[in-house]
Every structure is written in C-alpha cells, then in structure tokens.
C-alpha cells in the first residue's frame, strides 16, 4: 500500500510540476560554484521544498531526507528525479545524516537539505547543515521559491504547493561560509537572514 501511495504522489507531482514556469534571480555566485564543480550545500526552507527539488533535479545532487515515514514519499520522488539519498534528520537518525552529508561533500558532491526540517520550528535553522558545512569547509547557498498562485497547507511549515501553470520565482542567496570562530547560534542567525533576504522576490 505504501508503494502504491508513493507512486500516486510521484505521478501527481510530475503532472503538476511539468506545468510550472521558473524565473531565476541572483544565480551568479551559485553558477560559479557549479562551473568549478565545487561542493556546497543548498539550504531550502521545508515549506518550499517541492518546487525547488523539482527545479534542481538535473543537477545530480545528494539530498538529506527525513527518516520519518513522511520522508518516504519525498525519497521515492527524489530518487526517480535523479537525486542520491541520505536518510536521517535532526530528530531521527541525526548522526547518520550528518556523517552522510560530510562524506558526500568530501567526495565533491552538492548536498540539499532543509535546515528547519523535518518538524520545525518553521524557518529556524538547526545546527546539522551548519556543522556539515564547517567540517567539510564548503559554503551554504540559501535558495527560495515564491509563487503568486499557490495552495498553502495548514501544516507546521505552512507547506506551499504552486498551482498548475504557476510562475515560480527562484532566488539564490550569497554563499555563506561557517568559519571555526563562528558560534552555532550566530551561524544559524546568519543563515536565517540570508534566506529571509532571498525570499524578497
């Protein structure tokens, strides 16, 4: 039954996502890292996960997916879209997820994760990706998506699902480097500020 549900969710997501139109802003710093084939971390707020995972599907990223059951639906879709998966989160399988991110980054991969997932608080960065970025010596690129025509769910994160044929604006933040002299709380605040700034599109 779970496999059938995953297939239905993936099919519906594909049908909807193919109708979306994307407009990009401030991609130059991110594109420079991609041209250099340099590893980095995409930081995505959980509420904007679906359109951004769809948009970046051809980049062969590694994605950190929650070990919670709900993460299984995303994992099934992301795998079909070309992502490599790391299972884990800040609340379940956290150490394994952190180790997996560091291994992927050390291997030159690009990793995508939600700093506020899997259960919130919404738009508050947890330390996992900050620790991974510091350990691997890679930058974090915050990325936001906004659509004028979208459904907003009554979930903890206010999950956003763009409507058919929606125009989605994608904006990238400046790279954030987490040095050894920066505290976790300061790094989390800097990331939240970068993501908040990128959301003004």
Backbone as a printed PyTorch tensor [residue, N CA C, xyz], in Angstrom:
tensor([[[  0.8240,  -1.2110,   0.0000],
         [  0.0000,   0.0000,   0.0000],
         [  0.8620,   1.2670,   0.0000]],

        [[  1.9580,   1.2410,   0.8100],
         [  2.8290,   2.4060,   0.8630],
         [  3.4590,   2.6830,  -0.4940]],

        [[  3.8580,   1.6090,  -1.2010],
         [  4.4690,   1.7750,  -2.5190],
         [  3.4690,   2.3610,  -3.5110]],

        [[  2.2110,   1.9280,  -3.4190],
         [  1.1700,   2.4500,  -4.3100],
         [  0.9510,   3.9360,  -4.0420]],

        [[  0.8810,   4.3060,  -2.7510],
         [  0.7100,   5.7200,  -2.4030],
         [  1.8710,   6.5610,  -2.9230]],

        [[  3.0970,   6.0400,  -2.7640],
         [  4.2700,   6.7780,  -3.2480],
         [  4.2060,   6.9800,  -4.7510]],

        [[  3.7750,   5.9560,  -5.4740],
         [  3.6810,   6.0620,  -6.9340],
         [  2.6400,   7.0910,  -7.3400]],

        [[  1.5150,   7.1110,  -6.6370],
         [  0.4550,   8.0770,  -6.9510],
         [  0.9350,   9.4950,  -6.6660]],

        [[  1.5670,   9.6930,  -5.5150],
         [  2.0870,  11.0220,  -5.1660],
         [  3.0960,  11.4840,  -6.2050]],

        [[  4.0040,  10.5900,  -6.6010],
         [  5.0320,  10.9540,  -7.5830],
         [  4.4100,  11.3000,  -8.9320]],

        [[  3.4140,  10.5280,  -9.3580],
         [  2.7520,  10.7920, -10.6390],
         [  2.0570,  12.1460, -10.6190]],

        [[  1.3340,  12.4320,  -9.5440],
         [  0.6360,  13.7120,  -9.4460],
         [  1.6290,  14.8750,  -9.3940]],

        [[  2.7180,  14.6980,  -8.6580],
         [  3.7410,  15.7460,  -8.5900],
         [  4.3510,  16.0050,  -9.9540]],

        [[  4.6390,  14.9490, -10.7010],
         [  5.1950,  15.1130, -12.0480],
         [  4.2360,  15.8780, -12.9520]],

        [[  2.9680,  15.4730, -12.9400],
         [  1.9800,  16.1090, -13.8080],
         [  1.8470,  17.5920, -13.4890]],

        [[  1.8550,  17.9240, -12.2030],
         [  1.7340,  19.3250, -11.8080],
         [  3.0040,  20.1000, -12.1240]],

        [[  4.1510,  19.5390, -11.7840],
         [  5.4100,  20.2700, -11.8990],
         [  5.7680,  20.5910, -13.3440]],

        [[  5.3890,  19.7240, -14.2780],
         [  5.7050,  19.9960, -15.6800],
         [  5.0300,  21.2660, -16.1950]],

        [[  4.0000,  21.7370, -15.5080],
         [  3.3010,  22.9570, -15.9550],
         [  3.9150,  24.2310, -15.3820]],

        [[  4.7820,  24.1050, -14.3850],
         [  5.3410,  25.2930, -13.7470],
         [  6.3400,  26.0010, -14.6470]],

        [[  6.4380,  27.3220, -14.4770],
         [  7.4240,  28.1420, -15.1940],
         [  8.2980,  28.8300, -14.1560]],

        [[  9.6030,  28.8060, -14.3970],
         [ 10.5500,  29.3150, -13.4040],
         [ 11.2690,  30.5610, -13.9170]],

        [[ 11.4630,  31.5200, -13.0170],
         [ 12.2290,  32.7320, -13.2930],
         [ 13.3190,  32.8280, -12.2230]],

        [[ 14.5780,  33.0220, -12.6600],
         [ 15.7200,  32.9480, -11.7440],
         [ 16.2930,  34.3280, -11.4440]],

        [[ 16.7820,  34.4780, -10.1900],
         [ 17.3950,  35.7260,  -9.7450],
         [ 18.6730,  35.4160,  -8.9670]],

        [[ 19.6780,  36.2520,  -9.1580],
         [ 20.9190,  36.2080,  -8.3580],
         [ 21.6030,  34.8460,  -8.3900]],

        [[ 21.6680,  34.2510,  -9.5870],
         [ 22.2760,  32.9080,  -9.6740],
         [ 23.7770,  32.9180,  -9.8680]],

        [[ 24.4090,  34.0780, -10.0880],
         [ 25.8240,  34.0920, -10.4900],
         [ 26.7520,  33.4050,  -9.4870]],

        [[ 26.6720,  33.7070,  -8.1800],
         [ 27.5820,  33.0180,  -7.2470],
         [ 27.3860,  31.5030,  -7.2320]],

        [[ 26.1260,  31.0650,  -7.2880],
         [ 25.8490,  29.6280,  -7.3280],
         [ 26.3740,  29.0130,  -8.6070]],

        [[ 26.1520,  29.6900,  -9.7310],
         [ 26.6120,  29.1630, -11.0180],
         [ 28.1360,  29.0550, -11.0680]],

        [[ 28.8240,  29.9890, -10.4260],
         [ 30.2900,  29.9320, -10.3910],
         [ 30.7660,  28.6690,  -9.6760]],

        [[ 30.1110,  28.3160,  -8.5710],
         [ 30.4670,  27.0900,  -7.8580],
         [ 30.1830,  25.8550,  -8.7060]],

        [[ 29.0690,  25.8880,  -9.4330],
         [ 28.7160,  24.7520, -10.2930],
         [ 29.7410,  24.5900, -11.4120]],

        [[ 30.1510,  25.7180, -12.0150],
         [ 31.1560,  25.6410, -13.0860],
         [ 32.4760,  25.0690, -12.5690]],

        [[ 32.8260,  25.4310, -11.3450],
         [ 34.0710,  24.9360, -10.7440],
         [ 33.9470,  23.4960, -10.2340]],

        [[ 32.7100,  22.9560, -10.2930],
         [ 32.4260,  21.6130,  -9.7560],
         [ 32.8070,  21.5330,  -8.2790]],

        [[ 32.5470,  22.6380,  -7.5790],
         [ 32.8730,  22.7240,  -6.1530],
         [ 31.6820,  22.2360,  -5.3240]],

        [[ 31.9250,  21.4990,  -4.2530],
         [ 30.8260,  21.0600,  -3.3910],
         [ 30.2610,  22.2310,  -2.5900]],

        [[ 28.9660,  22.1950,  -2.3350],
         [ 28.3130,  23.1830,  -1.4720],
         [ 26.9930,  22.5910,  -0.9950]],

        [[ 26.3100,  23.3210,  -0.1330],
         [ 25.0330,  22.8670,   0.4200],
         [ 23.9300,  23.8320,   0.0040]],

        [[ 22.8580,  23.3050,  -0.5930],
         [ 21.6410,  24.0770,  -0.7920],
         [ 20.8360,  24.0350,   0.5100]],

        [[ 20.4700,  25.1920,   1.0360],
         [ 19.5930,  25.2760,   2.2010],
         [ 18.2200,  25.7490,   1.7340]],

        [[ 17.2040,  24.9360,   1.9920],
         [ 15.8440,  25.1790,   1.4950],
         [ 14.8750,  25.1120,   2.6650]],

        [[ 14.0460,  26.1230,   2.8460],
         [ 13.0070,  26.0060,   3.8680],
         [ 12.0520,  24.8870,   3.4970]],

        [[ 11.6180,  24.1440,   4.5030],
         [ 10.7960,  22.9540,   4.2750],
         [  9.5250,  23.2780,   3.4920]],

        [[  8.9410,  24.4360,   3.7240],
         [  7.6790,  24.7850,   3.0700],
         [  7.8180,  24.9600,   1.5600]],

        [[  9.0440,  25.2150,   1.0780],
         [  9.2660,  25.4660,  -0.3480],
         [ 10.0160,  24.3160,  -1.0250]],

        [[  9.9910,  23.1630,  -0.3860],
         [ 10.8250,  22.0470,  -0.8190],
         [ 10.4520,  21.5180,  -2.1990]],

        [[  9.1650,  21.2950,  -2.4450],
         [  8.7690,  20.5880,  -3.6610],
         [  9.1820,  21.2970,  -4.9540]],

        [[  8.8520,  22.5860,  -5.1440],
         [  9.2600,  23.2150,  -6.4140],
         [ 10.7660,  23.3000,  -6.5850]],

        [[ 11.5110,  23.4370,  -5.4890],
         [ 12.9620,  23.5610,  -5.6150],
         [ 13.6280,  22.2120,  -5.8720]],

        [[ 13.1180,  21.1530,  -5.2600],
         [ 13.6450,  19.8170,  -5.5660],
         [ 13.3510,  19.4640,  -7.0170]],

        [[ 12.1880,  19.8160,  -7.4930],
         [ 11.8590,  19.5740,  -8.9010],
         [ 12.7910,  20.3740,  -9.8180]],

        [[ 12.9690,  21.6630,  -9.5170],
         [ 13.7520,  22.5170, -10.4050],
         [ 15.2080,  22.0660, -10.5110]],

        [[ 15.8020,  21.6040,  -9.4210],
         [ 17.2170,  21.2340,  -9.4080],
         [ 17.4370,  19.7540,  -9.7110]],

        [[ 16.4390,  19.0730, -10.2220],
         [ 16.5100,  17.6170, -10.3540],
         [ 17.5910,  17.1350, -11.3120]],

        [[ 18.0100,  17.9690, -12.2430],
         [ 19.0120,  17.5270, -13.2290],
         [ 20.4490,  17.7680, -12.7610]],

        [[ 20.6230,  18.2760, -11.5550],
         [ 21.9660,  18.6130, -11.0700],
         [ 22.6650,  17.4670, -10.3440]],

        [[ 21.9980,  16.3240, -10.2360],
         [ 22.6000,  15.1370,  -9.6070],
         [ 23.0570,  15.4280,  -8.1840]],

        [[ 22.2310,  16.1450,  -7.4330],
         [ 22.5540,  16.4640,  -6.0450],
         [ 22.3320,  15.2450,  -5.1460]],

        [[ 22.8710,  15.3460,  -3.9630],
         [ 22.5570,  14.4120,  -2.8780],
         [ 21.6210,  15.1380,  -1.9330]],

        [[ 20.5360,  14.4810,  -1.5400],
         [ 19.5410,  15.1490,  -0.7100],
         [ 19.3740,  14.4030,   0.6040]],

        [[ 19.3150,  15.1700,   1.6990],
         [ 19.0640,  14.5950,   3.0150],
         [ 17.5640,  14.5040,   3.2070]],

        [[ 17.0610,  13.2810,   3.4050],
         [ 15.6240,  13.0370,   3.5200],
         [ 15.3240,  12.5140,   4.9120]],

        [[ 14.2620,  13.0050,   5.4980],
         [ 13.8870,  12.6110,   6.8500],
         [ 13.7000,  11.1100,   6.9720]],

        [[ 14.0910,  10.5710,   8.1200],
         [ 13.8450,   9.1620,   8.4200],
         [ 12.4060,   8.9260,   8.8510]],

        [[ 11.6300,   9.9900,   9.0580],
         [ 10.2150,   9.8330,   9.3720],
         [  9.4950,   9.2090,   8.1780]],

        [[  8.3440,   8.6140,   8.4270],
         [  7.5800,   7.9580,   7.3650],
         [  7.2170,   8.9370,   6.2600]],

        [[  6.8810,  10.2000,   6.6510],
         [  6.5060,  11.1860,   5.6370],
         [  7.6320,  11.4170,   4.6420]],

        [[  8.8830,  11.2440,   5.0990],
         [ 10.0120,  11.4400,   4.2010],
         [ 10.0810,  10.4030,   3.1010]],

        [[  9.3810,   9.2830,   3.2750],
         [  9.4120,   8.2390,   2.2660],
         [  8.8180,   8.6700,   0.9460]],

        [[  7.7760,   9.5020,   0.9860],
         [  7.1680,   9.9770,  -0.2460],
         [  8.1330,  10.8680,  -1.0190]],

        [[  8.8100,  11.7650,  -0.2970],
         [  9.8030,  12.6110,  -0.9400],
         [ 10.9590,  11.7760,  -1.4690]],

        [[ 11.3950,  10.7960,  -0.6780],
         [ 12.5190,   9.9530,  -1.0970],
         [ 12.2040,   9.2370,  -2.4010]],

        [[ 10.9900,   8.7030,  -2.5130],
         [ 10.6150,   7.9750,  -3.7250],
         [ 10.6340,   8.8840,  -4.9430]],

        [[ 10.0880,  10.1060,  -4.7840],
         [ 10.0760,  11.0470,  -5.9040],
         [ 11.4800,  11.5250,  -6.2280]],

        [[ 12.2480,  11.8820,  -5.1920],
         [ 13.5890,  12.4280,  -5.4110],
         [ 14.4950,  11.4170,  -6.1000]],

        [[ 14.3760,  10.1470,  -5.7220],
         [ 15.2080,   9.1210,  -6.3600],
         [ 14.9030,   9.0090,  -7.8420]],

        [[ 13.6340,   9.0400,  -8.1830],
         [ 13.2290,   8.9800,  -9.5910],
         [ 13.6760,  10.2270, -10.3490]],

        [[ 13.8150,  11.3460,  -9.6470],
         [ 14.2410,  12.5900, -10.2840],
         [ 15.7590,  12.7160, -10.3670]],

        [[ 16.4820,  11.6990,  -9.9280],
         [ 17.9270,  11.6870, -10.1200],
         [ 18.7640,  12.0380,  -8.9080]],

        [[ 18.1410,  12.2020,  -7.7410],
         [ 18.8930,  12.5430,  -6.5340],
         [ 19.4870,  11.2880,  -5.8890]],

        [[ 20.6400,  11.4620,  -5.2780],
         [ 21.1670,  10.4560,  -4.3650],
         [ 20.6240,  10.7840,  -2.9730]],

        [[ 20.3270,   9.7610,  -2.1820],
         [ 19.6460,   9.9780,  -0.9200],
         [ 20.5360,   9.7010,   0.2840]],

        [[ 20.3830,  10.5450,   1.3010],
         [ 20.9020,  10.2840,   2.6410],
         [ 19.6820,  10.2940,   3.5490]],

        [[ 19.4790,   9.2420,   4.3400],
         [ 18.3410,   9.2020,   5.2400],
         [ 18.7840,   9.6070,   6.6370]],

        [[ 18.0420,  10.5200,   7.2450],
         [ 18.3650,  10.9860,   8.5810],
         [ 17.7970,  12.3670,   8.7950]],

        [[ 17.8320,  12.8360,  10.0360],
         [ 17.3110,  14.1680,  10.3610],
         [ 17.8770,  14.5890,  11.7030]],

        [[ 17.4620,  15.7730,  12.1260],
         [ 17.9350,  16.2690,  13.4080],
         [ 17.3070,  15.5130,  14.5730]],

        [[ 16.1480,  14.8570,  14.3360],
         [ 15.4490,  14.2030,  15.4360],
         [ 15.4210,  12.6880,  15.3210]],

        [[ 15.7130,  12.1440,  14.1490],
         [ 15.7150,  10.6990,  13.9760],
         [ 16.8080,  10.3490,  12.9640]],

        [[ 17.8110,   9.6250,  13.4060],
         [ 18.9100,   9.3130,  12.5070],
         [ 19.8310,  10.4820,  12.2740]],

        [[ 19.8720,  11.4340,  13.2210],
         [ 20.6550,  12.6520,  13.0370],
         [ 22.1290,  12.4180,  12.8030]],

        [[ 22.8220,  11.6550,  13.6710],
         [ 24.2590,  11.4360,  13.4520],
         [ 24.5620,  10.7890,  12.1080]],

        [[ 23.7380,   9.8320,  11.6950],
         [ 23.9480,   9.1840,  10.4020],
         [ 23.7670,  10.1850,   9.2640]],

        [[ 22.7660,  11.0570,   9.3930],
         [ 22.5430,  12.0690,   8.3660],
         [ 23.6980,  13.0350,   8.2650]],

        [[ 24.2320,  13.4590,   9.4090],
         [ 25.3640,  14.3830,   9.4220],
         [ 26.5930,  13.7320,   8.8000]],

        [[ 26.8740,  12.4950,   9.1830],
         [ 28.0250,  11.7920,   8.5990],
         [ 27.8610,  11.6200,   7.0990]],

        [[ 26.6430,  11.3040,   6.6780],
         [ 26.3900,  11.1310,   5.2470],
         [ 26.6050,  12.4120,   4.4690]],

        [[ 26.1750,  13.5480,   5.0380],
         [ 26.3880,  14.8340,   4.3730],
         [ 27.8750,  15.1420,   4.2370]],

        [[ 28.6200,  14.9280,   5.3150],
         [ 30.0560,  15.2390,   5.2800],
         [ 30.7670,  14.3480,   4.2720]],

        [[ 30.4180,  13.0570,   4.2320],
         [ 31.0460,  12.1570,   3.2570],
         [ 30.7500,  12.6100,   1.8360]],

        [[ 29.5010,  12.9910,   1.5700],
         [ 29.1300,  13.4350,   0.2300],
         [ 29.8870,  14.7020,  -0.1560]],

        [[ 29.9780,  15.6500,   0.7630],
         [ 30.6880,  16.9090,   0.4840],
         [ 32.1770,  16.6660,   0.2920]],

        [[ 32.7580,  15.8220,   1.1260],
         [ 34.1780,  15.4910,   0.9660],
         [ 34.4310,  14.8010,  -0.3740]],

        [[ 33.4110,  14.1260,  -0.8890],
         [ 33.5300,  13.4780,  -2.1950],
         [ 33.2170,  14.3900,  -3.3630]],

        [[ 33.0370,  15.6960,  -3.0820],
         [ 32.8150,  16.6590,  -4.1590],
         [ 31.3710,  16.8150,  -4.5880]],

        [[ 30.4250,  16.2820,  -3.8200],
         [ 29.0120,  16.3510,  -4.1900],
         [ 28.3620,  17.6360,  -3.6850]],

        [[ 27.2650,  17.9870,  -4.3260],
         [ 26.3940,  19.0640,  -3.8570],
         [ 25.2790,  18.4100,  -3.0460]],

        [[ 25.0140,  18.9520,  -1.8530],
         [ 24.0050,  18.3990,  -0.9510],
         [ 22.8880,  19.4180,  -0.7840]],

        [[ 21.6400,  18.9310,  -0.7530],
         [ 20.4920,  19.7900,  -0.4850],
         [ 19.7900,  19.3060,   0.7710]],

        [[ 19.3900,  20.2400,   1.6350],
         [ 18.7050,  19.8620,   2.8670],
         [ 17.8450,  21.0180,   3.3670]],

        [[ 16.9590,  20.6930,   4.3080],
         [ 16.0740,  21.6970,   4.8930],
         [ 16.5460,  21.9890,   6.3150]],

        [[ 17.0600,  23.1630,   6.5850],
         [ 17.5750,  23.4680,   7.9280],
         [ 16.5040,  23.4870,   9.0030]],

        [[ 15.2220,  23.6020,   8.6250],
         [ 14.1520,  23.6090,   9.6310],
         [ 13.3700,  22.2980,   9.6640]],

        [[ 13.7670,  21.3100,   8.8710],
         [ 13.0300,  20.0520,   8.8410],
         [ 13.5440,  19.0650,   9.8680]],

        [[ 12.7940,  17.9510,  10.0870],
         [ 11.5320,  17.6390,   9.4200],
         [ 10.3000,  18.1390,  10.1620]],

        [[ 10.4440,  18.6660,  11.3690],
         [  9.2590,  19.0180,  12.1590],
         [  9.2840,  20.4330,  12.7120]],

        [[ 10.2610,  21.2580,  12.3090],
         [ 10.2640,  22.6340,  12.7420],
         [ 11.0800,  22.8900,  14.0010]],

        [[ 10.9840,  24.0870,  14.5470],
         [ 10.0980,  25.1900,  14.1590],
         [ 10.3760,  25.7080,  12.7460]],

        [[  9.3400,  26.1840,  12.1150],
         [  9.4520,  26.6470,  10.7380],
         [ 10.3960,  27.8380,  10.6300]],

        [[ 11.2530,  27.7750,   9.6270],
         [ 12.1670,  28.8650,   9.2850],
         [ 13.1010,  29.2230,  10.4330]],

        [[ 13.5030,  28.1850,  11.1820],
         [ 14.5390,  28.3250,  12.2080],
         [ 15.6070,  27.2780,  11.9170]],

        [[ 16.8130,  27.7250,  11.6760],
         [ 17.8790,  26.8210,  11.2370],
         [ 18.3990,  25.9800,  12.3930]],

        [[ 18.4330,  24.6760,  12.1890],
         [ 19.0330,  23.7470,  13.1400],
         [ 20.5140,  23.5770,  12.7960]],

        [[ 21.2930,  23.0170,  13.7300],
         [ 22.7490,  23.0370,  13.5450],
         [ 23.3220,  22.0290,  12.5530]],

        [[ 22.5450,  21.0310,  12.1270],
         [ 23.1110,  19.9440,  11.3370],
         [ 23.8680,  20.3850,  10.0970]],

        [[ 23.2220,  21.1470,   9.2210],
         [ 23.9080,  21.5270,   7.9840],
         [ 25.0340,  22.5150,   8.2540]],

        [[ 24.9110,  23.3220,   9.3300],
         [ 25.9820,  24.2460,   9.6900],
         [ 27.2330,  23.4800,  10.1180]],

        [[ 27.0260,  22.4010,  10.8900],
         [ 28.1360,  21.5570,  11.3060],
         [ 28.7730,  20.8670,  10.1050]],

        [[ 27.9410,  20.4050,   9.1800],
         [ 28.4690,  19.7370,   7.9840],
         [ 29.2690,  20.7060,   7.1250]],

        [[ 28.7500,  21.9270,   6.9480],
         [ 29.4540,  22.9260,   6.1370],
         [ 30.7940,  23.2780,   6.7560]],

        [[ 30.8290,  23.4370,   8.0740],
         [ 32.0870,  23.7610,   8.7590],
         [ 33.0760,  22.5990,   8.6460]],

        [[ 32.6150,  21.3820,   8.8890],
         [ 33.5070,  20.2220,   8.8560],
         [ 34.0930,  19.9890,   7.4710]],

        [[ 33.2810,  20.2200,   6.4270],
         [ 33.7400,  19.9730,   5.0630],
         [ 34.3810,  21.2020,   4.4300]],

        [[ 34.2490,  22.3760,   5.0860],
         [ 34.8280,  23.5960,   4.5390],
         [ 34.1670,  24.0670,   3.2620]],

        [[ 32.8240,  23.9380,   3.1930],
         [ 32.0970,  24.3150,   1.9790],
         [ 31.0940,  25.4160,   2.3010]],

        [[ 30.6800,  26.1850,   1.2930],
         [ 29.6750,  27.2330,   1.5280],
         [ 28.2600,  26.6810,   1.5160]],

        [[ 27.3580,  27.4600,   2.1020],
         [ 25.9260,  27.1770,   2.0650],
         [ 25.2790,  28.1960,   1.1350]],

        [[ 24.4620,  27.7120,   0.2120],
         [ 23.7060,  28.5800,  -0.6860],
         [ 22.2330,  28.4630,  -0.3090]],

        [[ 21.6840,  29.5150,   0.2880],
         [ 20.2540,  29.5310,   0.5570],
         [ 19.4930,  29.7820,  -0.7330]],

        [[ 18.3540,  29.1040,  -0.9010],
         [ 17.5560,  29.2930,  -2.1160],
         [ 16.0810,  29.3010,  -1.7280]],

        [[ 15.3460,  30.2460,  -2.3260],
         [ 13.9340,  30.4190,  -2.0260],
         [ 13.1070,  30.3150,  -3.3060]],

        [[ 11.8400,  29.9360,  -3.1230],
         [ 10.8930,  29.8850,  -4.2360],
         [  9.6080,  30.5760,  -3.8080]],

        [[  9.0590,  31.3850,  -4.6870],
         [  7.7910,  32.0460,  -4.3870],
         [  6.8970,  31.9920,  -5.6150]],

        [[  5.6190,  31.7400,  -5.3730],
         [  4.6390,  31.6780,  -6.4650],
         [  3.4020,  32.4610,  -6.0440]],

        [[  2.9270,  33.3120,  -6.9390],
         [  1.7290,  34.0970,  -6.6290],
         [  0.5020,  33.1970,  -6.5440]],

        [[  0.4650,  32.1750,  -7.3890],
         [ -0.6640,  31.2480,  -7.4160],
         [ -0.2440,  29.9340,  -6.7750]],

        [[ -0.6450,  29.7330,  -5.5250],
         [ -0.2260,  28.5300,  -4.8060],
         [ -1.2310,  28.2090,  -3.7100]],

        [[ -1.2860,  26.9170,  -3.3740],
         [ -2.0320,  26.4800,  -2.1980],
         [ -1.0820,  26.4610,  -1.0110]],

        [[ -1.5660,  26.9020,   0.1460],
         [ -0.7900,  26.8330,   1.3800],
         [ -1.5100,  25.9070,   2.3510]],

        [[ -0.8170,  24.8650,   2.7890],
         [ -1.4190,  23.8530,   3.6440],
         [ -1.3740,  24.2900,   5.1110]],

        [[ -2.2880,  23.7600,   5.8830],
         [ -2.3400,  24.0550,   7.3150],
         [ -1.4480,  23.0660,   8.0660]],

        [[ -0.1700,  23.0770,   7.7420],
         [  0.8040,  22.1910,   8.3680],
         [  1.7690,  23.0330,   9.2040]],

        [[  2.6670,  22.3700,   9.9340],
         [  3.5840,  23.1080,  10.8140],
         [  4.4330,  24.1070,  10.0450]],

        [[  4.7480,  23.7810,   8.7850],
         [  5.6220,  24.6450,   7.9920],
         [  4.8620,  25.5490,   7.0320]],

        [[  3.5140,  25.4090,   6.9990],
         [  2.7060,  26.1400,   6.0060],
         [  3.1860,  25.7780,   4.5960]],

        [[  3.2030,  24.4700,   4.3120],
         [  3.7350,  23.9430,   3.0620],
         [  3.0460,  24.5800,   1.8590]],

        [[  3.8640,  24.9990,   0.8890],
         [  3.3760,  25.7170,  -0.2820],
         [  3.4190,  24.8010,  -1.5030]],

        [[  2.2950,  24.6960,  -2.2010],
         [  2.2050,  23.9060,  -3.4320],
         [  1.7420,  24.8220,  -4.5610]],

        [[  2.6420,  25.2020,  -5.4770],
         [  2.2330,  26.0560,  -6.5920],
         [  1.1350,  25.4030,  -7.4300]],

        [[  0.2120,  26.2210,  -7.8830],
         [ -0.9010,  25.7260,  -8.6870],
         [ -0.4450,  25.4400, -10.1200]],

        [[ -1.2830,  24.7180, -10.8950],
         [ -0.9140,  24.4470, -12.2940],
         [ -0.6060,  25.7380, -13.0490]],

        [[  0.4850,  25.6990, -13.8160],
         [  0.9390,  26.8020, -14.6730],
         [  1.3890,  28.0300, -13.8770]],

        [[  1.6860,  27.8270, -12.6080],
         [  2.1680,  28.9500, -11.7840],
         [  3.5490,  29.3960, -12.2570]],

        [[  3.8040,  30.6890, -12.1260],
         [  5.1290,  31.2380, -12.3630],
         [  5.8560,  31.2940, -11.0210]],

        [[  7.0030,  30.6340, -10.9530],
         [  7.7290,  30.4980,  -9.6940],
         [  9.0410,  31.2640,  -9.7900]],

        [[  9.2460,  32.1790,  -8.8650],
         [ 10.4930,  32.9380,  -8.8030],
         [ 11.4710,  32.2400,  -7.8580]],

        [[ 12.6590,  31.9820,  -8.3530],
         [ 13.6990,  31.3180,  -7.5750],
         [ 14.8440,  32.3070,  -7.3750]],

        [[ 15.2080,  32.5420,  -6.1130],
         [ 16.2850,  33.4750,  -5.8200],
         [ 17.3190,  32.8000,  -4.9220]],

        [[ 18.5990,  33.0280,  -5.2610],
         [ 19.7050,  32.4300,  -4.5170],
         [ 20.3710,  33.4870,  -3.6340]],

        [[ 20.7250,  33.0700,  -2.4270],
         [ 21.4400,  33.9510,  -1.5010],
         [ 22.9380,  33.8930,  -1.7790]],

        [[ 23.6480,  34.8730,  -1.2680],
         [ 25.1030,  34.8550,  -1.3540],
         [ 25.6540,  33.6700,  -0.5590]],

        [[ 26.7610,  33.0720,  -1.0070],
         [ 27.3440,  31.9410,  -0.2650],
         [ 27.6770,  32.3300,   1.1700]],

        [[ 27.3700,  31.4290,   2.0810],
         [ 27.6670,  31.6190,   3.5000],
         [ 28.7170,  30.5990,   3.9220]],

        [[ 29.8470,  31.0870,   4.4020],
         [ 30.9150,  30.2220,   4.9090],
         [ 30.8800,  30.2530,   6.4350]],

        [[ 30.8970,  29.0840,   7.0470],
         [ 30.8470,  28.9680,   8.5030],
         [ 32.2570,  28.6760,   9.0150]],

        [[ 32.9470,  29.7020,   9.4920],
         [ 34.3100,  29.5390,   9.9740],
         [ 34.3500,  28.9260,  11.3600]],

        [[ 35.5230,  28.4530,  11.7860],
         [ 35.6500,  27.8110,  13.0970],
         [ 35.4130,  28.7640,  14.2620]],

        [[ 35.5120,  30.0710,  14.0120],
         [ 35.3340,  31.0490,  15.0910],
         [ 33.8960,  31.5450,  15.1990]],

        [[ 33.0070,  31.0050,  14.3760],
         [ 31.6010,  31.4260,  14.3910],
         [ 30.7950,  30.4300,  15.2170]],

        [[ 30.0400,  30.9320,  16.1880],
         [ 29.2240,  30.0480,  17.0210],
         [ 28.0460,  29.4950,  16.2260]],

        [[ 27.4820,  28.3980,  16.7130],
         [ 26.3320,  27.8030,  16.0340],
         [ 25.1600,  28.7670,  15.9920]],

        [[ 24.9260,  29.4750,  17.0880],
         [ 23.7890,  30.4010,  17.1250],
         [ 23.9860,  31.5530,  16.1530]],

        [[ 25.2050,  32.0720,  16.0700],
         [ 25.4760,  33.1580,  15.1190],
         [ 25.3490,  32.6580,  13.6810]],

        [[ 25.8600,  31.4580,  13.4160],
         [ 25.7770,  30.8940,  12.0670],
         [ 24.3200,  30.6560,  11.6790]],

        [[ 23.5180,  30.1470,  12.6290],
         [ 22.1030,  29.9220,  12.3520],
         [ 21.3930,  31.2330,  12.0370]],

        [[ 21.7100,  32.2800,  12.7960],
         [ 21.0820,  33.5920,  12.5420],
         [ 21.5010,  34.1320,  11.1870]],

        [[ 22.7660,  33.9770,  10.8120],
         [ 23.2260,  34.4450,   9.5050],
         [ 22.5110,  33.7160,   8.3870]],

        [[ 22.3320,  32.3920,   8.5400],
         [ 21.6410,  31.6290,   7.5030],
         [ 20.1840,  32.0470,   7.4050]],

        [[ 19.5250,  32.2250,   8.5350],
         [ 18.1330,  32.6630,   8.5180],
         [ 18.0040,  34.0220,   7.8440]],

        [[ 18.9330,  34.9360,   8.1210],
         [ 18.9000,  36.2570,   7.4930],
         [ 19.1140,  36.1510,   5.9840]],

        [[ 20.0410,  35.2790,   5.5560],
         [ 20.2750,  35.1080,   4.1260],
         [ 19.0230,  34.5740,   3.4350]],

        [[ 18.3980,  33.5810,   4.0430],
         [ 17.1930,  33.0120,   3.4510],
         [ 16.0400,  34.0050,   3.4560]],

        [[ 15.9270,  34.7830,   4.5270],
         [ 14.8860,  35.8090,   4.5710],
         [ 15.1100,  36.8380,   3.4680]],

        [[ 16.3520,  37.2700,   3.2760],
         [ 16.6580,  38.2220,   2.2120],
         [ 16.3540,  37.6730,   0.8320]],

        [[ 16.6930,  36.3930,   0.6250],
         [ 16.4370,  35.7720,  -0.6850],
         [ 14.9470,  35.6060,  -0.9470]],

        [[ 14.1460,  35.6160,   0.1090],
         [ 12.7110,  35.4470,  -0.0690],
         [ 12.0030,  36.6900,  -0.5580]],

        [[ 12.7090,  37.8050,  -0.6120],
         [ 12.0880,  39.0630,  -1.0550],
         [ 12.1260,  39.1790,  -2.5690]],

        [[ 11.3730,  38.3250,  -3.2000],
         [ 11.2980,  38.3840,  -4.6780],
         [  9.8530,  38.2930,  -5.0970]]])
